[in-house]
Amino acid sequence: MVDDVTTLPSLFVTIYGRNELSKKSLGIQENIYASLRFFYVYYFKKHKVTFDYAFHKAGYDISEFIDEFNGFFKYLLGKQHLNNLEDIVGLDFLYSGITKSNKVTYGNHIRNVSGFFRYLNIRYMNTAYQDLTPHEAHIFSKANREKLEYVMKDFNSIEVAQNAPVHRYKSISEKQNVELNNMLIPSTPAFADTETGEYFEEVDNPQNPFKDAFQQYRNYLIHRLMFAYGLRVGEVLLASLDSIGETQDA
């Protein structure tokens, strides 16, 4: 991570990455760095100073920063980590309204920042960085560790809302889903029913971006399989004509 103003790497994240995260896979490193970036931005928006500066001024003691977890969690729930506003918007979220998805996603960010704090506590709460006796340093370090464990236990015990709506598509609204469905409906040529003799006129869907009839039916079928039956992309690619049959009686 690089500070936008100084264009220098964030000191404590760099040390943490070099000493601890370098032992982990690249995917895990990326996830942890994303969580730390969200926290650093949150802290700067709230206090108007960087976390590195505040941690240095606090004498390398994480105690006061553990209290930021509750505000950080609400910040994530409000999706304020996704905007570029200079300040935090004052939103209040009750734990009763938290979905399972939010608890898992944002809880991981909290755990990643907690791991960062644990490392800072181990590295800096000792006689090398503190004007304390070995016994005093041990007491303070243990108190910080227990406080951090208590906060994490409290977060892990948060109950999710039982009546939270379930959406098949997490990334689009219901209106967007309807618009997508309307866009993908294939155009149909004029034809006559050989059994009834009924004639059907041509129906053109000008919204469909695919001009070839085969592509229109193929893409509409893929969309319906993924939406109605929850098939993954790989499962749809493995589907064949033999995979589709008449509806069986229950």
C-alpha positions in Angstrom: 0.0 0.0 0.0 1.2 3.5 -0.9 0.2 6.8 0.7 -1.5 9.0 -1.9 0.1 12.2 -0.5 3.6 11.2 0.3 3.7 8.4 -2.4 5.6 6.3 0.2 4.6 2.8 1.3 2.6 2.5 4.5 5.3 1.7 7.1 3.6 -0.8 9.4 1.8 -2.6 6.6 5.1 -3.0 4.7 6.8 -4.5 7.8 3.8 -6.8 8.3 3.8 -7.9 4.7 7.5 -8.5 4.6 7.7 -10.4 7.9 4.4 -12.3 7.9 2.3 -12.1 4.8 5.2 -13.1 2.5 4.8 -16.6 3.9 1.2 -16.8 2.6 -0.2 -17.5 -0.9 -0.6 -14.5 -3.2 -4.4 -14.8 -3.1 -4.5 -14.6 0.7 -2.0 -11.7 0.7 -4.3 -9.8 -1.8 -7.4 -10.3 0.5 -5.5 -9.2 3.6 -4.1 -6.1 1.9 -7.6 -5.2 0.7 -8.9 -5.3 4.2 -6.0 -3.2 5.6 -6.5 -0.7 2.8 -10.2 -0.4 3.8 -9.2 0.1 7.4 -6.5 2.7 6.6 -8.9 4.7 4.5 -11.6 4.4 7.2 -9.2 5.6 9.9 -8.0 8.6 7.9 -11.6 9.6 7.0 -12.6 9.5 10.6 -9.5 11.1 12.3 -7.9 13.0 9.4 -4.5 11.5 10.3 -3.0 8.3 9.0 -3.0 5.1 11.1 0.8 5.0 10.9 1.1 8.5 12.4 -1.5 7.7 15.1 0.1 4.4 16.0 3.5 6.1 16.4 2.0 8.9 18.6 0.3 6.2 20.7 3.7 4.7 21.5 3.2 1.6 19.4 0.3 0.5 21.7 -2.7 -1.0 19.9 -5.0 -0.7 22.9 -7.0 2.4 21.7 -7.2 1.2 18.1 -9.1 -2.0 19.0 -12.0 0.3 19.9 -12.3 1.2 16.2 -13.6 -2.2 15.1 -17.3 -1.4 15.8 -17.2 1.8 13.8 -15.2 0.1 11.0 -17.8 -2.7 10.8 -20.6 -0.2 10.4 -18.5 1.6 7.8 -18.3 -1.6 5.8 -22.0 -2.4 6.3 -22.8 1.0 4.8 -20.6 0.1 1.8 -18.7 3.4 2.5 -15.5 1.6 1.6 -16.7 1.7 -2.0 -17.1 5.4 -2.3 -14.5 8.3 -2.6 -16.1 10.7 -0.1 -13.8 12.6 2.1 -15.9 12.0 5.3 -17.8 9.1 6.8 -21.5 9.4 6.5 -23.3 9.0 9.8 -25.3 5.8 9.3 -26.5 3.5 12.0 -27.0 -0.3 11.4 -28.6 -2.6 13.9 -27.0 -6.0 14.2 -30.5 -7.6 13.8 -30.4 -6.4 10.2 -27.1 -8.1 9.2 -27.3 -10.8 6.6 -25.2 -13.9 6.6 -23.4 -12.7 3.5 -22.5 -9.4 5.2 -21.3 -11.2 8.3 -19.0 -13.5 6.4 -17.7 -10.9 4.0 -17.1 -8.0 6.4 -16.3 -10.3 9.2 -13.3 -11.5 7.1 -12.1 -7.9 6.8 -12.4 -7.5 10.6 -10.4 -10.7 11.2 -7.7 -9.6 8.7 -7.3 -6.3 10.6 -7.3 -8.2 13.9 -4.4 -10.3 12.6 -2.5 -7.2 11.8 -3.1 -5.8 15.3 -1.9 -9.1 16.9 1.3 -8.8 14.9 1.8 -5.1 16.0 1.2 -6.1 19.6 3.8 -8.9 19.5 6.4 -6.8 17.7 6.1 -3.5 19.6 4.8 -4.3 23.1 8.1 -5.3 24.6 11.2 -3.7 26.2 12.8 -2.9 22.8 10.1 -0.4 22.0 8.5 0.4 25.4 9.9 2.1 28.5 8.7 -0.8 30.6 10.1 -3.6 32.7 9.8 -7.1 31.1 7.0 -7.9 33.6 5.1 -4.7 32.7 5.5 -5.3 29.0 4.1 -8.8 29.4 1.1 -7.5 31.4 0.3 -4.8 28.8 0.8 -7.2 25.9 -1.5 -9.8 27.5 -4.2 -7.2 28.2 -4.1 -6.1 24.6 -4.3 -9.7 23.3 -7.3 -10.5 25.6 -9.1 -7.3 24.6 -8.6 -8.2 21.0 -9.9 -11.8 21.6 -12.9 -10.5 23.4 -13.8 -8.1 20.6 -13.4 -10.8 18.0 -15.5 -13.2 20.0 -18.2 -10.5 20.2 -18.2 -10.1 16.5 -18.4 -13.8 15.8 -21.5 -14.1 18.0 -23.4 -11.5 16.0 -26.7 -13.0 14.9 -27.9 -12.6 11.3 -31.4 -11.6 10.4 -33.7 -14.5 9.9 -36.0 -12.6 7.5 -33.3 -11.2 5.3 -34.4 -11.4 1.6 -32.6 -13.9 -0.5 -31.8 -12.9 -4.1 -30.5 -15.2 -6.7 -28.5 -12.4 -8.2 -26.5 -10.7 -5.5 -25.1 -8.0 -7.8 -28.2 -6.7 -9.5 -31.6 -5.4 -8.3 -35.0 -6.9 -9.2 -35.6 -4.2 -11.7 -32.2 -4.8 -13.4 -33.1 -8.6 -13.5 -36.4 -7.8 -15.3 -34.6 -5.5 -17.8 -31.9 -8.2 -18.4 -34.6 -10.8 -19.0 -36.5 -8.6 -21.4 -33.3 -7.8 -23.3 -32.4 -11.5 -23.8 -35.8 -12.7 -25.0 -35.2 -14.1 -28.5 -36.9 -12.7 -31.6 -39.2 -15.2 -33.3 -39.9 -15.5 -37.1 -43.4 -15.9 -38.4 -44.6 -19.5 -38.4 -47.7 -21.6 -38.6 -48.6 -24.4 -36.1 -48.8 -27.6 -38.2 -51.3 -29.2 -35.8 -53.7 -26.4 -35.3 -53.0 -24.3 -38.4 -52.8 -21.2 -36.3 -50.5 -18.5 -37.8 -48.1 -16.5 -35.6 -46.7 -13.3 -36.8 -43.0 -12.3 -36.5 -42.0 -10.9 -33.2 -38.8 -8.8 -33.1 -37.0 -7.9 -29.9 -35.0 -4.7 -30.8 -33.3 -4.7 -27.4 -31.5 -8.0 -28.0 -27.9 -7.1 -28.9 -27.3 -10.5 -30.7 -28.5 -10.6 -34.3 -28.1 -14.3 -35.0 -31.1 -16.4 -34.0 -28.9 -19.3 -32.7 -27.0 -16.9 -30.4 -30.2 -15.3 -29.1 -31.7 -18.7 -28.1 -28.4 -20.0 -26.8 -27.8 -17.0 -24.6 -31.4 -16.9 -23.4 -31.2 -20.6 -22.4 -27.9 -20.0 -20.6 -29.4 -17.1 -18.7 -32.5 -19.1 -17.6 -30.4 -22.1 -16.6 -28.2 -20.0 -14.4 -31.0 -17.9 -12.9 -33.8 -20.5 -12.5 -31.6 -23.5 -11.5 -28.5 -21.9 -10.1 -26.1 -23.6 -12.4 -22.5 -22.3 -12.4 -20.7 -21.3 -15.6 -18.8 -24.6 -15.7 -21.9 -26.6 -15.2 -23.7 -24.8 -18.1 -20.7 -25.4 -20.4 -21.0 -29.1 -19.6 -24.7 -29.3 -20.5 -25.7 -31.1 -23.6 -29.0 -32.0 -25.4 -29.0 -35.2 -23.3 -29.1 -33.1 -20.2 -32.6 -31.9 -21.0 -35.7 -34.0 -20.9 -39.4 -33.9 -20.3 -40.6 -33.0 -16.8 -41.1 -36.1 -14.7 -44.1 -36.7 -12.5 -43.5 -36.2 -8.8 
